[in-house]
Amino acid sequence: MINQATKSQNQLPLPPGNLGLPVIGETISFLSDPDFATKRQNKFGNIFKTNIFGSPTIMMIGAEANRFVFSSENQNFTIKWPESVSVLLGTASLATQIGSIHQKRRKLLSQAFQPRALANYLPSMVEITNSYLHKWTNLGQLTWYPELRKYTFDVACKLLVGTDATNDHHFAELFEEWCLGLFTLPIRLPWTKFGKALKCRDQLLAKIEKIILQRQQQPISEQDALGLLLNAKDEDGNSLSIEELKDQILTLLFAGHETLTSALSSFCLLLAQNPEILAAARKEQQQISCTGALTSEHLQQMTYLDQILKEVLRVIPPVGGGFRSVIQTCEFNGYCIPEGWSVLYQIGKTHQDETIYKDAKSFDPQRFGIDRAEDKSKPFSYATFGGGMRECIGKEFAKLEMKIFAALLLRGYEWELVAGQNLDLAMIPTPQPRDGLKVIFHSIDKD
């Protein structure tokens, strides 16, 4: 029966498109042209073939395509990363694990992102955020994106590993160099970005191992993700090995840093470009009585800020899409999706669907208000954090950090964009303004 179904699917046409040059296909265009998907969508429609990262690939756009991919995990599809990413994250990373081992590890790691854990993280997030806001006030004018990278890395180190990154600049430098190799051609030569990143990976893992061994010598605190994971046991009573912990922690640091930096810089950019929305966001903050430190109860009252953050992540999603490997030939919209090929579902393009989002190119947080709720019209039309069994495990951590940062920024500070800079977005590895987002920054209290 299955063979007959596969046979009939094999007789279906492949999606339209071009496979490009031998071996490299269209990889260079994919990495260098921000309109790569748009051009092909205009020419071929919402499903087309290409060849990127050494694999024939079918790009699928839209909520229906997302639903098809997310609901067929481990049946038609399995996770796939470009080789550079999978090697640098490691085989014991949750991002690269598949099947039952992925499900077991996901359950284990999710303990670090439960409501109780998040409540423990909140005071440190507030403290680190306030210290950076104060620092930026003293600078007056700054290039914000690299500063936001330092900020999110400090938060990730403190709350995921329990270490203070400000005291170990070498750790941050190694991490930055490692990040630069993630979405590159995997050429293992010492002078390539990938070759340098491989060397940095070894040094980062050595540092993480040292932190783990030190923590194991002390009573284990559960105030950070590493503490929770050191105590965690799976259904069979097994703990994570040091080797696996190292890969998992490195992945959590990446997930809690790279995408969040992109999201925060997009928030700062979009609010500076939309002063009426910025004014409405400030008004909401003024209406929430906040005596003492910011608490989760205060955050729950910030419903308009929730809509703003959701709209930021719709307009400029930190992750543009996701790769899957086709493990069984299947059919979608009358086309054959062949076994052995790759599939790339599209988040950014789905978020621009005018049949779901009215005036999709405009920045309009009220589209997420209860009276409109545009994202509820079709499942998986809002896919910032992915979906299905591989949905981003740290999404509540990310949302909490974004909201704390945004609330404290809106309450006490003003920023304006420096004229004459290039605000176009570089898209790889995550969206960021090409000139690094130059701003004039000051405290409201000083005016």
N, C-alpha and C positions, 0 to 999 in steps of 0.2 A: 504493500500500500504506500509506504513512504517512498520507495523507489519510483513508483508510478507518479507520485506527486512531484518528486524532484525532477523526473524526466519531463513532465509537462512544464515545470518552471524553467527548465533549461531551454525550452523551445521559445520562451518569451524573449522579446528584444531586450538588449541592454539599454540603459538610459543613454540619451544623446550626450555628446561632449567630445573632448580630445584627450588623448593620453600623453601628448607632448613628446619630448625627446626620449631616446632610449635611456634607460636606467634612472636619470634624474627627473624625467617626466616634466611636470610644471612646478616643481618644488621651489625654484628660484622666484618665480612670479608669485607663488603662494606666500612666500616669506617677505617679499618686498613690495607687493602691490596691495594697499589697503582695500581696494575695490575689486579684488580677485573674485570673490563670490558674487558680488553685485553684477559685474559684467557678464558672468556666465549664467546667472539667474535670468537676466534680461534676454539672453540669447536662447537658452535651452529650457527655461522653466524651473520649477522647484526641485527637480531631481536631475542630476547630471553626473557624468563620469569625468574623472581626471586621473592623474598619477602623481602622488606626492609622497615624499619620504620613502621612495623605493617600492611603493605598493600601488596597484590600481585601486582607485578609491571612488566610492559613490557618495556625493554630497547630497544630503537630504534636508530640505528646508520646510519649516512649518510645524504647527502643533500636532497634526496627525502623524508626521514623521517622528517627532519626539516620542509620542505615545507608542508607536510601533517599536522603536528602538528600546525604550525603557521597559516595556512589558515583555520583550523577547530575550532579556538577559539570561545567559546560560542555555538558551534554547537555540536561537538563531545567531546570537552575538555573544562575544566575550570582550572584556576590556582590552584596548590596544593603545599603546603610546608610541610615539616616534622612538626609535632605538636610543637616541641621545637621552631622552627623558627616563625610559625604563632602566637603563644602565646606571644613570646618576642617582635615581631614587633607590634602586636596589631591589633584589628579588623578594626580600622580606617586608617590603613596604605595603601597607594596605592599598595604596594606589595601584600596585601591580599584581596583587594577589587575586586569584579567581576561585570560583566555585565554593565549596563548603569551607575551605580554609579562610576565604575572604569573609564569609558570613560569620564564622566563629570569631575571627579577629575584630571584625567590625563591632560585634556585640561587646567584646572586651574593651576596645578603645572608646566606645560610646560612653563609658562610665565617666570619662574626663569631661563630658559635655552635657551631663544631666543637670537639671535645675539646681540641685544642691551644690554641685561643683561651680556652676556659673555664679551663684550667689557669693561663694567664697572668693571668686576672682574680682568681683566688682570693686571693692575698696582699692586694690592695687591698680586696677585700670584707671580709676579716678586720680589716684596719686601720681602715676606716671604721666597721664594726660596733662594734669595741672602743671607739672614741672616743665614739660615741653612748651606749653602755651606761654609760660613765664619766660622761658629761654627765647622764644621767637619774638616776644615783645621787646626784649633787650636788643635783639638783632635789628629790629625796625624794618629792614628790607632783606628779603631772603629768596633763594630758589627753593621752593617748598617741597617738591617731589623727593629729592634726596633726604631732606629732613624728615618727611613722612616715613620714608623707608627705615630710618634710624628709630623713629618712634614705634612703628609696628614691630620691628625686630626686638626692641627692648621689652615691649609687652609680651611678645611670644616667648622670649627667653625666660622672663620672670614667671609667667603663668603656665608655661608648658614644661620647662626644664628646671625652674627654680633657681636660675642663675642670673647674675647681674651683668648684662652685656656691656654696660658702660665701663666696667672694670677690665674688660678683655676685648680691646679693639681688634686684636688679631683674629678673634673668632668671627667678628662681623665682617672683616675684610675677606676671610676665607669663604664665608657664606655668600658674599656678593659675587666673588669670582666663580663660585660653584653655580650660582643662578645663571650667570652669563652663558654657560655651556648647555643649558637645558634644551633649548630649541635650536640646535645647530646640527650641521652634518657631523655624524659620529666618526670623525677621522682621528685615530688614536696616535697623533703626533704631538710632541711636547709643546710646540708653539701654537697649536690650534686652540680655539676657545674650549673645545671638548676635551682636548688633552690636558689643558690647565685645570679644567673643572674636575677631571678624574683625580688629579693629584690633590686638589682641595678636598674632595670627598674623603680620601683616606685620612687627611689631617683632621677634618671635622669629626669623623667617626672616632678617631683616637681621643679627641677632646670630650666627646659625648660619653665614651666609655669611662673616661676618668671621672666625669661627673657622676655616672651611675654607680661606680665602685665606691666613691666617697659617700654617696647617699645610702648605700647598703650597709655601711659601717655605723650608721646613726639610726636612732629611732625614726621610722619613716613617717614624715608629715604628709597629709593628703591635701595640702593647700595649693598644689599644682598638679598638672597632668602626669608628670613623671612619678610623683609620689603615689598617685592613684594606680598607675600602671604597674609599679613595683609590687603593690599589694594585690593586684587583680589576678584572679584565677579563672580559667575557662570551665566549661561544664564538666570536664574530666578532672578538674582540680590541678591543672598544669599552669605554671606561671610562664611569662614570656622569657625566653633566653636573652642573655645580654646581646648576642648578635642580632636578634630580631628587634629588641628594644632600640638599638642604635638606628636601624633603618626606619623604624616607626617614628622615632623622635625627629629624625631629619625631615621626614615627610610632613609631620605636624608643623615644624618650624617653617617649612616652605609654604604650606597651605595657610598658616596663620600670619604670613608676612607679605608674600608677593601679591596675592589677589586683594588683600585688605588695603595695601598701599595704593593700588590702582583705584579701588572704590572710594577711598577717602579723598584722593586728589580729584576724582571726578565730582564728588560732592562739593568741594571747595570751588572748583571751576564753574560748575553749573549754577551754584547760588550767586557767585560773583556776576555771572552773565544774566541772571534773572532777579533783579533787585526787588521786584514786587513780591516774589515768593520768599526771598530772604527776609523782607520786612514782616510778612505773615508768620514766618517761622519764629522770628524774634518776639512777636506779639504773644504767640502761644507760650514761649518760655517765661515771659513777664507775668502771665496769668497763673502760672504754677508756683505756688508759694513754696520756697525752698529754704528752710532754715537749717544750717549745718550742712553736712555732706550730702551729695547726691545719692539717693537710694533707689532701689528697684520700684518702690511705690511711686516715686516721682516719674521715673521712666515710663511707667504704665499709663500715665496721664497724657503723654506726648503723642497723641494720635495723628496730628498733622505731620509731625516729624517722621512718624512711621511711613506715611504716604510719600513724603519727600525722598526718604532713603530707598523706598521700593522703586520710585520713579528713576532715581539716579542709576540703580542697578538694571533697570529696563533699558534706559537710553544708552548707557555705556557698561554693559556687563563685563566684569573682569576676565571672564573666560568666554571666548567666542563660540565654542562648540566642544565636541568630544569625539574621540575616535573609538570605534569598535572593530573587532575582527569578525568576519562572517564565518561561522563554524558549520553552518548548514545552509545550502542554497534555499532562498525564499523569494517571495514575490511581494512587491509593493507598488500600488497604483499601475499595475499592468506591466511592470518591468521586472526582469530577472536580477536578483541580487546574488551574485555567484559566490559559492564557498571559496575561501582563500583570499577574497578581496577585502578591502577595508571599507567601512562606512564612517562618514563624518557628519554628525547631526549639528545643526546650526542654532545657537542660542540668539546671537545678535540679530540675525535675519528674521527669526521668528518674532522677535520683539518689535520689528518694524512692519508687521502685517497690518495693513490698513483695514482689513475686514474684522480685526479684533480691537486694535487700538486706533481710535479716532485721531486724525492728525498726528500720526505716529512719530513724526520727526520733532514735534513740539514737546517742550518740557512742561508737563502738566500733572502735578502730583494728585490733583483731585479726581483723576481717572480711577484712582484706587479707593475713593470714598465709597461708603456703603450704598449710596444712591446710584453710582455708576458701575463700580466693581468690574471694569472691563476685562480683567484677567480671568474672571470666573465664567466667561461665556463659553470657553472651550478648554478641556483639560490639557495641561502641559503647554499652554500658550505663554506662560511665564515660567522660564526655566533657568533662572540665574544660578541656582544651586544644583542643576541637573534634575534627576528624578529616578524613581524606581529604587531598586536595592543598592544602587551606587550613588544615591543622592549625597551631597556634601555632608560629611559627618560633623564638621565644625560650624555648620551654618548658624546655629544659635550663638556661638562664641563670636562669630564675625558680626552678627547683627547687634549684639550687646556692645562690642567695642566701637562699632560705627556710631551707635546711638549716644554712648557716653561722650565720645569725641565731639560729635555734632552739638550736643546739648551744652557742654562746657564752652565750646567755641562761640556758639550763638549768644550765650549769656554774658560773656565778658569781653569779647574781642571783635574787631573789625578788620577786614582785609580788602585790598583793591588790587586789581591786576596791573602790573607794570605795562605801560604802552609799548607797542612795537615788537613784542615777542611773538614767536610762532606757537600758536595754541593748537595746531593740528596734532592729531594723536598718532604716535607710533604704536603699533598694535602687538608687537612681539617683544617679550613673552606675554605681557599684559598691557592694556591701554594706558598711555601716559603722554602728557603734553611734551612735544619735541624739545622745547626750550626749558623744560623742568618746572614750569609754573612759577614764574617770578611775581612776587607780591610785596606790597607795603603792608606791614602788620602792626597793629597797635591795640592797646587796651582801651575799652570804652571809658573806663573810669578816669583816664587821664585827660579826656576832652572837657 
